[in-house]
């Protein structure tokens, strides 16, 4: 579920970034995500106590999250998307390796096979082989910064899993959003970036949608970690590229490459297998 919601959030973020810019989109995501989550947990009577040990986790997550998103947007802008997207999608491998090392999780052969199928499906789904062939032998400007996004997303996922295991997911997400808001807000103030674009209701609504969806995905990811293997929960989040691909096909009339259709099938089989053996 977290992957599906993240997919919708990324699709909305892409539209918002094209309209108001990546930095303003990041600010809208962090501010509306923080406010909406804080209001909900206060209304339902779940306002948490904050352990001092959670603060370093929150700072690390807030900083890494912003670096990852900035690198992702820049990498995709430099392109080509067919090369950069699968590179970034491989962050799952880093997260799983770090979780296995630091949380001591041990997967069965069947679980490893299912996770491998999911990863292969993710790479195939996020890669347009037609565009990839046209880039062979040419410089690929977006790959280097895409690797930064891969590394930071991978480490972010592992730190989030470790923090969620040690502390409640509610204060973890709340502090994560708060630190992210401070970081991006400080950048906007230092650069004098104008936020009056959000006076327009469509821009505000789109930014709010991104923030709410991204925070909701964090909640489902945390619940997945809490209820089972963090490594398998992280593997499942890697399927988010399927959502923008399908939305692009439906809303924009884009045609998926044959390998992407194969990737969707492999991804579904891998996820079904993962659910059966977990």
Backbone as CSV, one residue per row, in Angstrom:
resi,resn,N_x,N_y,N_z,CA_x,CA_y,CA_z,C_x,C_y,C_z
1,UNK,0.821,-1.212,0.000,0.000,0.000,0.000,0.855,1.263,0.000
2,UNK,1.957,1.251,0.777,2.830,2.427,0.821,3.369,2.761,-0.560
3,UNK,3.738,1.725,-1.323,4.300,1.957,-2.652,3.280,2.591,-3.585
4,UNK,2.032,2.130,-3.519,0.984,2.677,-4.375,0.759,4.157,-4.054
5,UNK,0.685,4.474,-2.768,0.453,5.863,-2.359,1.649,6.736,-2.735
6,UNK,2.863,6.218,-2.552,4.054,6.966,-2.961,4.052,7.208,-4.466
7,UNK,3.553,6.228,-5.211,3.471,6.401,-6.655,2.562,7.553,-7.035
8,UNK,1.381,7.620,-6.404,0.463,8.731,-6.660,1.080,10.058,-6.213
9,UNK,1.780,10.029,-5.059,2.419,11.248,-4.550,3.488,11.741,-5.519
10,UNK,4.292,10.816,-6.058,5.337,11.199,-7.002,4.746,11.759,-8.284
11,UNK,3.660,11.166,-8.732,3.006,11.654,-9.952,2.495,13.076,-9.740
12,UNK,1.832,13.308,-8.591,1.332,14.651,-8.275,2.479,15.630,-8.076
13,UNK,3.574,15.147,-7.455,4.731,16.016,-7.233,5.360,16.436,-8.556
14,UNK,5.392,15.515,-9.518,5.941,15.855,-10.823,5.138,16.949,-11.501
15,UNK,3.810,16.856,-11.414,2.949,17.885,-11.996,3.152,19.216,-11.271
16,UNK,3.199,19.157,-9.944,3.361,20.368,-9.143,4.716,21.025,-9.421
17,UNK,5.769,20.206,-9.537,7.109,20.749,-9.779,7.189,21.454,-11.129
18,UNK,6.472,20.943,-12.121,6.470,21.589,-13.431,5.753,22.938,-13.379
19,UNK,4.817,23.091,-12.449,4.042,24.323,-12.362,4.707,25.381,-11.483
20,UNK,5.263,24.949,-10.334,5.779,25.927,-9.372,7.255,25.720,-9.029
21,UNK,7.884,24.663,-9.547,9.287,24.408,-9.244,9.465,23.365,-8.169
22,UNK,10.623,22.701,-8.177,10.880,21.596,-7.257,10.980,22.064,-5.807
23,UNK,11.623,23.218,-5.569,11.806,23.691,-4.194,10.467,24.054,-3.562
24,UNK,9.630,24.763,-4.305,8.311,25.115,-3.776,7.461,23.862,-3.549
25,UNK,7.603,22.893,-4.447,6.875,21.633,-4.260,7.318,20.934,-2.986
26,UNK,8.634,20.917,-2.747,9.156,20.296,-1.528,8.634,21.007,-0.280
27,UNK,8.581,22.345,-0.337,8.059,23.096,0.810,6.585,22.777,1.043
28,UNK,5.809,22.730,-0.040,4.386,22.419,0.091,4.191,21.021,0.656
29,UNK,5.002,20.075,0.188,4.891,18.698,0.663,5.184,18.608,2.156
30,UNK,6.284,19.225,2.589,6.678,19.116,3.995,5.721,19.879,4.919
31,UNK,5.309,21.080,4.526,4.455,21.885,5.402,3.054,21.295,5.526
32,UNK,2.445,20.939,4.398,1.083,20.384,4.470,1.085,18.985,5.082
33,UNK,2.155,18.225,4.826,2.262,16.910,5.452,2.370,17.017,6.959
34,UNK,3.191,17.957,7.423,3.356,18.169,8.865,2.054,18.616,9.514
35,UNK,1.423,19.627,8.946,0.205,20.178,9.542,-0.926,19.155,9.544
36,UNK,-1.131,18.481,8.426,-2.239,17.517,8.343,-2.030,16.347,9.306
37,UNK,-0.806,15.840,9.383,-0.530,14.703,10.275,-0.682,15.121,11.733
38,UNK,-0.174,16.314,12.074,-0.285,16.797,13.455,-1.750,16.969,13.864
39,UNK,-2.562,17.509,12.959,-3.979,17.713,13.266,-4.689,16.380,13.484
40,UNK,-4.404,15.405,12.626,-5.074,14.104,12.729,-4.721,13.407,14.036
41,UNK,-3.436,13.337,14.380,-3.066,12.611,15.593,-3.547,13.342,16.847
42,UNK,-3.675,14.676,16.763,-4.216,15.425,17.911,-5.713,15.176,18.055
43,UNK,-6.434,15.164,16.932,-7.886,14.955,16.982,-8.257,13.570,17.488
44,UNK,-7.460,12.567,17.152,-7.780,11.194,17.578,-7.155,10.859,18.930
45,UNK,-6.531,11.834,19.559,-5.994,11.631,20.901,-4.737,10.797,20.963
46,UNK,-3.902,10.852,19.923,-2.683,10.042,19.890,-1.414,10.897,19.930
47,UNK,-1.550,12.127,20.442,-0.363,12.984,20.494,0.702,12.311,21.367
48,UNK,1.909,12.119,20.824,2.895,11.283,21.511,3.831,12.059,22.425
49,UNK,4.551,11.286,23.235,5.691,11.820,23.973,6.918,11.640,23.082
50,UNK,7.866,12.562,23.169,9.029,12.524,22.286,10.275,12.160,23.086
51,UNK,10.845,11.007,22.765,12.078,10.573,23.425,13.258,11.342,22.846
52,UNK,14.177,11.807,23.702,15.333,12.570,23.201,16.144,11.788,22.167
53,UNK,16.210,10.465,22.321,16.999,9.658,21.401,16.462,9.644,19.984
54,UNK,15.220,10.092,19.795,14.610,10.094,18.473,15.051,11.302,17.636
55,UNK,15.529,12.342,18.306,15.885,13.572,17.601,16.980,13.371,16.551
56,UNK,18.082,12.671,16.869,19.099,12.459,15.826,18.556,11.705,14.617
57,UNK,17.664,10.729,14.843,17.047,10.009,13.735,16.233,10.971,12.863
58,UNK,15.452,11.817,13.517,14.593,12.746,12.782,15.419,13.726,11.952
59,UNK,16.514,14.235,12.529,17.369,15.164,11.800,17.984,14.478,10.579
60,UNK,18.482,13.263,10.783,19.084,12.516,9.674,18.058,12.232,8.584
61,UNK,16.858,11.822,8.986,15.815,11.507,8.006,15.370,12.754,7.249
62,UNK,15.218,13.866,7.962,14.807,15.102,7.312,15.835,15.577,6.296
63,UNK,17.094,15.521,6.674,18.162,15.979,5.782,18.307,15.051,4.577
64,UNK,18.384,13.741,4.831,18.559,12.786,3.740,17.364,12.797,2.781
65,UNK,16.166,12.948,3.346,14.977,12.960,2.510,14.989,14.111,1.524
66,UNK,15.398,15.281,1.979,15.440,16.437,1.087,16.526,16.288,0.022
67,UNK,17.693,15.768,0.417,18.770,15.544,-0.551,18.318,14.535,-1.606
68,UNK,17.649,13.459,-1.155,17.206,12.412,-2.079,16.209,12.958,-3.098
69,UNK,15.227,13.708,-2.613,14.206,14.248,-3.513,14.818,15.251,-4.486
70,UNK,15.693,16.119,-3.982,16.337,17.109,-4.848,17.175,16.420,-5.931
71,UNK,17.931,15.385,-5.539,18.757,14.660,-6.505,17.893,13.916,-7.513
72,UNK,16.775,13.363,-7.040,15.869,12.642,-7.949,15.318,13.585,-9.017
73,UNK,14.799,14.730,-8.596,14.228,15.687,-9.551,15.293,16.189,-10.526
74,UNK,16.486,16.486,-10.000,17.559,16.983,-10.866,18.020,15.906,-11.845
75,UNK,18.155,14.678,-11.351,18.576,13.581,-12.205,17.589,13.317,-13.318
76,UNK,16.307,13.345,-12.997,15.281,13.120,-14.014,15.236,14.279,-15.007
77,UNK,15.518,15.494,-14.509,15.525,16.653,-15.394,16.685,16.569,-16.397
78,UNK,17.856,16.097,-15.932,19.004,15.948,-16.812,18.825,14.771,-17.757
79,UNK,18.200,13.705,-17.215,17.852,12.538,-18.002,19.054,11.740,-18.474
80,UNK,18.789,10.765,-19.350,17.452,10.359,-19.790,16.724,9.537,-18.728
81,UNK,15.411,9.708,-18.669,14.605,9.060,-17.646,14.751,7.540,-17.708
82,UNK,14.859,6.987,-18.918,14.938,5.536,-19.086,16.160,4.944,-18.406
83,UNK,17.202,5.765,-18.202,18.403,5.291,-17.526,18.394,5.684,-16.050
84,UNK,17.992,6.923,-15.772,18.035,7.432,-14.400,17.019,6.728,-13.502
85,UNK,15.792,6.508,-13.995,14.734,5.931,-13.164,15.098,4.562,-12.597
86,UNK,15.574,3.608,-13.416,15.938,2.316,-12.827,17.131,2.392,-11.898
87,UNK,18.051,3.341,-12.152,19.180,3.525,-11.242,18.672,3.928,-9.861
88,UNK,17.752,4.890,-9.834,17.201,5.354,-8.552,16.368,4.253,-7.897
89,UNK,15.616,3.485,-8.697,14.771,2.427,-8.143,15.575,1.352,-7.425
90,UNK,16.865,1.264,-7.735,17.694,0.239,-7.090,18.042,0.579,-5.646
91,UNK,17.526,1.702,-5.143,17.771,2.048,-3.732,17.306,0.955,-2.791
92,UNK,16.332,0.170,-3.234,15.782,-0.905,-2.394,16.876,-1.858,-1.949
93,UNK,17.820,-2.153,-2.841,18.904,-3.071,-2.501,19.720,-2.536,-1.329
94,UNK,20.024,-1.233,-1.363,20.806,-0.627,-0.281,20.041,-0.715,1.032
95,UNK,18.744,-0.388,0.996,17.938,-0.447,2.213,17.904,-1.854,2.790
96,UNK,17.657,-2.845,1.944,17.556,-4.225,2.415,18.879,-4.690,3.014
97,UNK,19.996,-4.395,2.354,21.306,-4.805,2.867,21.573,-4.179,4.233
98,UNK,21.298,-2.879,4.366,21.542,-2.192,5.635,20.626,-2.708,6.742
99,UNK,19.372,-2.998,6.392,18.433,-3.526,7.386,18.883,-4.906,7.864
100,UNK,19.310,-5.753,6.940,19.792,-7.085,7.310,21.002,-6.977,8.235
101,UNK,21.887,-6.013,7.946,23.092,-5.851,8.766,22.757,-5.307,10.151
102,UNK,21.988,-4.225,10.208,21.792,-3.518,11.480,20.617,-4.035,12.306
103,UNK,19.638,-4.647,11.676,18.518,-5.216,12.430,18.617,-6.730,12.558
104,UNK,19.589,-7.323,11.896,19.829,-8.749,12.033,18.742,-9.633,11.456
105,UNK,18.011,-9.133,10.465,16.960,-9.956,9.868,17.574,-11.023,8.958
106,UNK,16.960,-12.186,8.947,17.403,-13.283,8.107,16.230,-13.764,7.275
107,UNK,16.383,-13.740,5.958,15.308,-14.135,5.064,15.488,-15.579,4.612
108,UNK,14.384,-16.253,4.362,14.414,-17.606,3.829,14.750,-17.553,2.338
109,UNK,15.210,-18.659,1.748,15.473,-18.667,0.293,14.256,-18.243,-0.529
110,UNK,13.055,-18.679,-0.109,11.840,-18.308,-0.847,11.600,-16.802,-0.770
111,UNK,11.848,-16.197,0.384,11.667,-14.757,0.530,12.692,-13.985,-0.295
112,UNK,13.919,-14.486,-0.346,14.957,-13.839,-1.150,14.594,-13.897,-2.627
113,UNK,14.088,-15.069,-3.080,13.684,-15.218,-4.474,12.539,-14.263,-4.814
114,UNK,11.542,-14.175,-3.928,10.404,-13.290,-4.161,10.852,-11.830,-4.195
115,UNK,11.748,-11.448,-3.274,12.266,-10.076,-3.246,13.035,-9.769,-4.523
116,UNK,13.787,-10.758,-5.032,14.537,-10.562,-6.276,13.590,-10.350,-7.454
117,UNK,12.484,-11.103,-7.489,11.488,-10.927,-8.549,10.897,-9.518,-8.506
118,UNK,10.597,-9.045,-7.298,10.049,-7.692,-7.153,11.047,-6.663,-7.684
119,UNK,12.314,-6.837,-7.329,13.328,-5.881,-7.771,13.466,-5.886,-9.296
120,UNK,13.492,-7.067,-9.909,13.577,-7.160,-11.365,12.365,-6.483,-12.006
121,UNK,11.183,-6.725,-11.426,9.970,-6.092,-11.948,10.023,-4.583,-11.855
122,UNK,10.574,-4.077,-10.760,10.700,-2.627,-10.578,11.608,-2.021,-11.644
123,UNK,12.763,-2.642,-11.865,13.712,-2.122,-12.855,13.109,-2.147,-14.255
124,UNK,12.436,-3.253,-14.605,11.819,-3.349,-15.927,10.705,-2.321,-16.101
125,UNK,9.897,-2.134,-15.064,8.764,-1.214,-15.156,9.224,0.234,-15.282
126,UNK,10.321,0.574,-14.625,10.785,1.966,-14.630,11.716,2.276,-15.799
127,UNK,11.928,1.309,-16.679,12.851,1.493,-17.802,12.103,1.398,-19.130
128,UNK,12.252,2.403,-19.960,11.739,2.345,-21.321,12.893,1.914,-22.226
129,UNK,12.894,0.643,-22.620,14.009,0.104,-23.399,14.177,0.821,-24.731
130,UNK,13.086,1.366,-25.285,13.177,2.083,-26.549,14.053,3.326,-26.408
131,UNK,13.837,4.056,-25.330,14.659,5.250,-25.084,16.060,4.858,-24.662
132,UNK,16.172,3.756,-23.900,17.476,3.311,-23.425,18.399,2.981,-24.593
133,UNK,17.872,2.320,-25.612,18.687,1.956,-26.771,19.224,3.186,-27.488
134,UNK,18.437,4.260,-27.486,18.862,5.474,-28.192,19.980,6.212,-27.465
135,UNK,20.233,5.845,-26.194,21.276,6.533,-25.426,22.583,5.763,-25.392
136,UNK,22.607,4.550,-25.918,23.818,3.726,-25.853,24.976,4.416,-26.559
137,UNK,26.110,4.455,-25.871,27.299,5.068,-26.453,27.365,6.568,-26.285
138,UNK,26.353,7.173,-25.652,26.352,8.619,-25.436,26.503,8.924,-23.945
139,UNK,27.000,10.106,-23.585,27.075,10.472,-22.160,25.680,10.495,-21.536
140,UNK,25.605,10.094,-20.291,24.322,10.062,-19.587,24.420,11.026,-18.400
141,UNK,24.040,12.288,-18.580,24.284,13.323,-17.566,23.549,13.114,-16.256
142,UNK,22.385,12.447,-16.280,21.607,12.341,-15.058,21.996,11.198,-14.143
143,UNK,22.889,10.316,-14.612,23.178,9.120,-13.835,23.949,9.429,-12.552
144,UNK,24.939,10.312,-12.647,25.737,10.592,-11.451,24.882,11.149,-10.317
145,UNK,24.065,12.120,-10.630,23.205,12.679,-9.571,22.101,11.696,-9.209
146,UNK,21.724,10.839,-10.165,20.770,9.775,-9.856,21.334,8.802,-8.833
147,UNK,22.626,8.562,-8.909,23.265,7.681,-7.928,23.228,8.295,-6.521
148,UNK,23.309,9.623,-6.452,23.170,10.299,-5.153,21.780,10.037,-4.582
149,UNK,20.753,10.140,-5.444,19.388,9.862,-5.005,19.254,8.416,-4.560
150,UNK,19.870,7.500,-5.300,19.818,6.082,-4.943,20.402,5.846,-3.561
151,UNK,21.586,6.384,-3.323,22.262,6.189,-2.049,21.466,6.800,-0.898
152,UNK,21.005,8.033,-1.070,20.303,8.700,0.027,18.934,8.071,0.293
153,UNK,18.212,7.670,-0.762,16.946,6.970,-0.543,17.179,5.656,0.184
154,UNK,18.229,4.930,-0.213,18.520,3.648,0.423,18.846,3.794,1.902
155,UNK,19.705,4.769,2.225,20.067,5.001,3.629,18.858,5.523,4.403
156,UNK,18.068,6.397,3.776,16.862,6.919,4.422,15.936,5.772,4.835
157,UNK,15.699,4.840,3.933,14.810,3.725,4.240,15.315,2.893,5.396
158,UNK,16.629,2.667,5.446,17.199,1.867,6.530,17.093,2.599,7.872
159,UNK,17.412,3.896,7.879,17.318,4.671,9.127,15.868,4.739,9.601
160,UNK,14.938,4.910,8.667,13.522,4.948,9.033,13.105,3.621,9.664
161,UNK,13.562,2.508,9.106,13.230,1.189,9.651,13.810,1.014,11.051
162,UNK,15.057,1.428,11.232,15.703,1.295,12.541,14.998,2.169,13.578
163,UNK,14.679,3.413,13.196,13.994,4.328,14.123,12.620,3.795,14.496
164,UNK,11.900,3.238,13.515,10.556,2.725,13.776,10.586,1.514,14.692
165,UNK,11.635,0.722,14.602,11.766,-0.426,15.492,12.091,0.003,16.927
166,UNK,12.821,1.095,17.083,13.242,1.526,18.416,12.211,2.435,19.088
167,UNK,11.467,3.192,18.289,10.508,4.151,18.827,9.167,3.993,18.119
168,UNK,8.148,4.603,18.654,6.835,4.569,18.015,6.889,5.310,16.686
169,UNK,6.108,4.820,15.723,6.127,5.438,14.391,5.478,6.820,14.381
170,UNK,4.597,7.106,15.309,3.916,8.411,15.297,4.887,9.562,15.577
171,UNK,5.638,9.537,16.687,6.595,10.636,16.881,7.714,10.635,15.842
172,UNK,8.049,9.456,15.306,9.085,9.398,14.269,8.663,10.195,13.046
173,UNK,7.451,9.963,12.565,6.972,10.662,11.378,6.765,12.143,11.669
174,UNK,6.247,12.457,12.852,6.002,13.856,13.196,7.308,14.653,13.238
175,UNK,8.320,14.105,13.890,9.603,14.802,13.960,10.305,14.823,12.610
176,UNK,10.137,13.759,11.835,10.697,13.732,10.487,10.143,14.885,9.661
177,UNK,8.830,15.056,9.690,8.204,16.145,8.937,8.659,17.504,9.471
178,UNK,8.773,17.631,10.791,9.161,18.910,11.382,10.577,19.308,10.969
179,UNK,11.517,18.360,11.029,12.896,18.685,10.656,13.007,18.972,9.154
180,UNK,12.271,18.217,8.342,12.281,18.468,6.897,11.749,19.864,6.592
181,UNK,10.685,20.250,7.296,10.102,21.580,7.110,11.108,22.672,7.475
182,UNK,11.835,22.467,8.567,12.832,23.458,8.988,13.944,23.579,7.944
183,UNK,14.417,22.446,7.444,15.493,22.467,6.451,15.071,23.178,5.172
184,UNK,13.939,22.770,4.611,13.520,23.371,3.338,13.067,24.816,3.545
185,UNK,12.451,25.099,4.706,12.049,26.478,5.009,13.250,27.391,5.135
186,UNK,14.310,26.900,5.780,15.530,27.691,5.909,16.161,27.979,4.556
187,UNK,16.123,26.994,3.666,16.672,27.195,2.322,15.877,28.258,1.570
188,UNK,14.556,28.197,1.685,13.700,29.151,0.979,13.919,30.569,1.499
189,UNK,14.043,30.711,2.812,14.285,32.038,3.389,15.648,32.577,2.951
190,UNK,16.671,31.704,2.965,18.025,32.146,2.603,18.125,32.566,1.151
191,UNK,17.308,31.952,0.281,17.342,32.282,-1.148,16.264,33.287,-1.542
192,UNK,15.402,33.661,-0.605,14.352,34.624,-0.903,13.357,34.131,-1.943
193,UNK,13.049,32.853,-1.902,12.131,32.265,-2.884,10.702,32.678,-2.570
194,UNK,10.003,33.142,-3.585,8.640,33.655,-3.444,7.645,32.488,-3.392
195,UNK,6.805,32.474,-2.357,5.806,31.417,-2.190,4.394,31.883,-2.534
196,UNK,4.283,33.061,-3.107,2.945,33.591,-3.387,2.214,32.815,-4.488
197,UNK,2.946,31.922,-5.150,2.287,31.095,-6.179,1.194,30.227,-5.556
198,UNK,1.320,29.954,-4.258,0.329,29.103,-3.594,-0.937,29.869,-3.202
199,UNK,-0.983,31.144,-3.545,-2.249,31.866,-3.389,-3.275,31.348,-4.388
200,UNK,-2.786,30.790,-5.468,-3.675,30.187,-6.455,-4.165,28.840,-5.924
201,UNK,-5.449,28.652,-5.892,-6.017,27.446,-5.294,-5.562,26.152,-5.949
202,UNK,-5.451,26.095,-7.283,-4.979,24.838,-7.893,-3.585,24.443,-7.421
203,UNK,-2.678,25.398,-7.318,-1.317,25.101,-6.860,-1.321,24.648,-5.406
204,UNK,-2.111,25.333,-4.577,-2.205,24.963,-3.167,-2.803,23.576,-3.005
205,UNK,-3.856,23.287,-3.779,-4.500,21.977,-3.692,-3.554,20.868,-4.130
206,UNK,-2.783,21.122,-5.166,-1.848,20.112,-5.663,-0.724,19.876,-4.659
207,UNK,-0.186,20.961,-4.088,0.863,20.825,-3.081,0.376,20.102,-1.842
208,UNK,-0.856,20.394,-1.439,-1.441,19.718,-0.280,-1.630,18.231,-0.552
209,UNK,-2.057,17.902,-1.755,-2.234,16.501,-2.131,-0.921,15.740,-2.018
210,UNK,0.145,16.352,-2.495,1.461,15.706,-2.415,1.850,15.464,-0.958
211,UNK,1.683,16.487,-0.113,2.061,16.356,1.290,1.269,15.303,2.031
212,UNK,-0.033,15.279,1.814,-0.893,14.305,2.506,-0.576,12.883,2.045
213,UNK,-0.428,12.690,0.735,-0.155,11.356,0.209,1.216,10.848,0.658
214,UNK,2.224,11.704,0.614,3.560,11.273,1.010,3.601,10.889,2.487
215,UNK,2.917,11.669,3.327,2.872,11.352,4.752,2.101,10.062,5.001
216,UNK,1.014,9.871,4.280,0.236,8.638,4.421,1.067,7.422,4.016
217,UNK,1.881,7.573,2.975,2.763,6.481,2.565,3.772,6.159,3.666
218,UNK,4.293,7.189,4.326,5.196,6.963,5.454,4.514,6.162,6.553
219,UNK,3.245,6.462,6.797,2.491,5.745,7.828,2.373,4.263,7.473
220,UNK,2.006,3.970,6.233,1.859,2.568,5.824,3.206,1.845,5.824
221,UNK,4.256,2.532,5.434,5.587,1.932,5.470,5.970,1.593,6.908
222,UNK,5.701,2.520,7.819,6.005,2.281,9.236,5.198,1.113,9.788
223,UNK,3.928,1.033,9.431,3.092,-0.070,9.898,3.581,-1.399,9.329
224,UNK,4.059,-1.372,8.081,4.606,-2.586,7.503,5.858,-3.052,8.226
225,UNK,6.719,-2.116,8.584,7.926,-2.447,9.341,7.557,-2.993,10.711
226,UNK,6.580,-2.378,11.333,6.151,-2.757,12.677,5.563,-4.163,12.721
227,UNK,4.911,-4.565,11.630,4.179,-5.826,11.647,4.976,-7.022,11.132
228,UNK,6.169,-6.792,10.585,6.906,-7.917,10.037,8.339,-7.565,9.733
229,UNK,8.872,-8.166,8.678,10.250,-7.919,8.273,10.378,-6.529,7.656
230,UNK,11.302,-5.732,8.181,11.550,-4.413,7.604,12.133,-4.536,6.205
231,UNK,12.956,-5.559,5.978,13.574,-5.750,4.666,12.532,-6.049,3.600
232,UNK,11.509,-6.830,3.954,10.453,-7.153,2.989,9.533,-5.952,2.770
233,UNK,9.275,-5.193,3.845,8.466,-3.977,3.693,9.162,-2.990,2.768
234,UNK,10.487,-2.879,2.914,11.252,-1.982,2.049,11.222,-2.465,0.607
235,UNK,11.316,-3.774,0.415,11.272,-4.323,-0.943,9.954,-3.974,-1.622
236,UNK,8.861,-4.092,-0.877,7.551,-3.789,-1.444,7.403,-2.346,-1.881
237,UNK,8.091,-1.418,-1.190,7.968,-0.004,-1.557,8.603,0.285,-2.912
238,UNK,9.475,-0.600,-3.357,10.150,-0.372,-4.627,9.235,-0.427,-5.832
239,UNK,7.990,-0.871,-5.637,7.086,-0.998,-6.783,6.426,0.320,-7.177
240,UNK,6.764,1.417,-6.477,6.051,2.669,-6.761,6.166,3.149,-8.207
241,UNK,7.233,2.804,-8.985,7.263,3.309,-10.367,6.115,2.831,-11.233
242,UNK,5.455,1.749,-10.835,4.365,1.228,-11.659,3.193,2.215,-11.709
243,UNK,2.983,2.965,-10.635,1.840,3.879,-10.574,2.000,5.058,-11.549
244,UNK,3.130,5.797,-11.514,3.282,6.867,-12.511,3.235,6.340,-13.944
245,UNK,3.776,5.134,-14.165,3.759,4.564,-15.519,2.326,4.338,-15.985
246,UNK,1.508,3.757,-15.125,0.119,3.492,-15.494,-0.681,4.786,-15.619
247,UNK,-0.425,5.735,-14.720,-1.132,7.012,-14.793,-0.768,7.769,-16.064
248,UNK,0.505,7.702,-16.438,0.912,8.343,-17.682,0.223,7.717,-18.879
249,UNK,0.050,6.407,-18.831,-0.612,5.714,-19.933,-2.086,6.085,-19.997
250,UNK,-2.732,6.187,-18.832,-4.169,6.461,-18.792,-4.470,7.946,-19.036
251,UNK,-3.774,8.818,-18.300,-4.096,10.246,-18.349,-3.470,10.968,-19.537
252,UNK,-2.276,10.549,-19.940,-1.556,11.278,-20.983,-1.489,10.529,-22.299
253,UNK,-2.066,9.340,-22.342,-2.065,8.577,-23.578,-0.708,8.016,-23.947
254,UNK,0.211,7.910,-22.958,1.526,7.352,-23.233,1.426,5.839,-23.432
255,UNK,2.325,5.315,-24.260,2.355,3.883,-24.519,3.535,3.261,-23.791
256,UNK,3.261,2.233,-22.997,4.333,1.552,-22.294,5.145,0.716,-23.268
257,UNK,6.450,0.646,-23.010,7.317,-0.212,-23.810,7.008,-1.670,-23.486
258,UNK,7.275,-2.592,-24.422,7.005,-4.019,-24.148,7.676,-4.520,-22.880
259,UNK,8.915,-4.064,-22.616,9.600,-4.538,-21.414,8.905,-4.033,-20.146
260,UNK,8.247,-2.854,-20.222,7.523,-2.348,-19.057,6.296,-3.197,-18.761
261,UNK,5.636,-3.670,-19.818,4.502,-4.579,-19.615,4.967,-5.880,-18.968
262,UNK,6.117,-6.390,-19.415,6.690,-7.584,-18.796,7.037,-7.295,-17.336
263,UNK,7.578,-6.098,-17.102,7.948,-5.726,-15.734,6.760,-5.703,-14.797
264,UNK,5.618,-5.221,-15.288,4.414,-5.202,-14.456,4.009,-6.618,-14.057
265,UNK,4.081,-7.541,-15.026,3.732,-8.938,-14.746,4.693,-9.536,-13.720
266,UNK,5.991,-9.330,-13.932,6.997,-9.853,-12.998,6.803,-9.251,-11.616
267,UNK,6.510,-7.969,-11.567,6.311,-7.276,-10.291,5.115,-7.846,-9.548
268,UNK,4.010,-8.059,-10.237,2.808,-8.614,-9.599,3.076,-10.019,-9.087
269,UNK,3.755,-10.840,-9.909,4.089,-12.201,-9.479,5.001,-12.172,-8.254
270,UNK,5.992,-11.291,-8.289,6.921,-11.184,-7.156,6.216,-10.756,-5.879
271,UNK,5.331,-9.758,-5.986,4.606,-9.300,-4.802,3.669,-10.382,-4.257
272,UNK,2.990,-11.104,-5.167,2.111,-12.184,-4.732,2.906,-13.275,-4.028
273,UNK,4.067,-13.606,-4.582,4.932,-14.611,-3.972,5.459,-14.140,-2.623
274,UNK,5.821,-12.858,-2.579,6.326,-12.279,-1.329,5.266,-12.364,-0.235
275,UNK,4.017,-12.078,-0.598,2.931,-12.159,0.382,2.689,-13.591,0.832
276,UNK,2.863,-14.548,-0.079,2.582,-15.947,0.251,3.643,-16.546,1.168
277,UNK,4.892,-16.106,1.024,5.982,-16.720,1.803,6.331,-15.930,3.042
278,UNK,5.663,-14.791,3.269,6.004,-13.952,4.427,5.064,-14.230,5.606
